[in-house]
Amino acid sequence: MYQSTRILFSAAVIGFGLPLVAQAQPELPEGEGKALVEGICVACHQTDLITDSVGYTHDEWSYLFGQMIALPDPIASDISGYLAEHFPPSGERPAVIVPGEVEITFQEWTTPTLGQRPRDPFMHSDGSIWWAGMYGSLAGRLDPATGEMSEVRLDPTARPHTVLEGPDGDIWYTGNSNGTMGRIDHDTHEITVYPLGNPDARDPHTAAFADDGSLWFTVQNSNMLGRLDPASGEVWLRDMPTERAQPYGIRKDSEGMLWIAYRGAYKIARVNPATKELTEFETPKHGQFPDMGHYVRRLAIDSEDNVWYVDSGRGGIGRFNPKTGEFKEWASPGGVDSHPYAIEVVDDVVWYNESDMRPDTLVRFDPATETFQSWAIPSGVGIIRNMHKTPDGNLVIHQSSTNTVGLVTIGENDES
């Protein structure tokens, strides 16, 4: 159950047995290597991830797909040669790097199983970093002091979307593809599975523990909110009051209230775990940036219980003050196409990423001065889908596309 073996995939197995979505995809241009790309790359993902990319050099393409699958030469060289010839760097969506006085340090580790698309890492109270390997149906563990990594294999149909630490130190995950919640014993790595018991609740997404020890979770495309009692295994589910709300991220504030981001509606929601009462708040349809469509994927809470959120569709961040009902929004440095995704608050400073920039960026926003600073993320081509602060005030990140888990150490410049 507990494994640390690097797996090298052949073209026959890199798709993890997952069917592709049936929809029209762009045709790849003719050329030497096209058949290899169609037979290997498109066995796992669709062609639009290639055609819609900003393009890369030979070495950059080699690095990118080398983080997804290990291929021998000359196959790897033929694929990177084809991709570099037909999809060279376009210069589109360049990162906007905003200088500033804060210094940070990136550390990144490639996860053992290639192509697993790691996401939602957090630092455990024992100092280890755990992540969900969604495409590999696994949960991973990293010792950042030594770099040692190992993985716990889950049911192949689970495809966990998130992992988090429970009140007793065990690891919990959402079985996004088989409608389950799961628990991994911290010491023995024994797995306990809790079916949701409702065929309409298909895709548990992100989770958070309430103060009473109950586990609350969003069920995104099923448009539900759930609660699991870890002691009894009883699951409670409710439909969201707004149709197609697509509840996504969930966080707890200092008063024990749970806040939910709506990916599919101009709203966020607050839930009282004691009463199960849910209250919705409409977010601005127009703010400091154009209305390009609304995607509030993630949110975070500051020390005053202000709710901070990313608006991926409109390229900005926002703040909601529950005490006054006031919303305020700021445009991200990369603009409306920057696609902010993950967000966290550390010492009342907001951190988030611009996932559509190349290289993608980590952005710092200081609410006290309303100023930004940003950095290019070293692995460069990925998506931070969620990030969490560590007990000592740093950040745990990841890059799904490049198969990495990372730690960002935050420190002030001595001259600042």
PyMOL commands that set and color helices and strands:
alter all, ss='L'
color gray80, all
select helices_A, chain A and resi 34-43+48-51+58-66+75-86+134-136
alter helices_A, ss='H'
color red, helices_A
select strands_A, chain A and resi 2-3+102-110+118-123+129-133+138-142+149-153+160-165+171-175+180-184+191-195+204-209+215-219+224-228+235-239+247-252+258-262+267-272+277-282+299-301+307-311+316-321+326-331+340-346+349-354+361-366+371-376+388-389+395-399+404-412
alter strands_A, ss='S'
color yellow, strands_A
deselect
rebuild
show_as cartoon
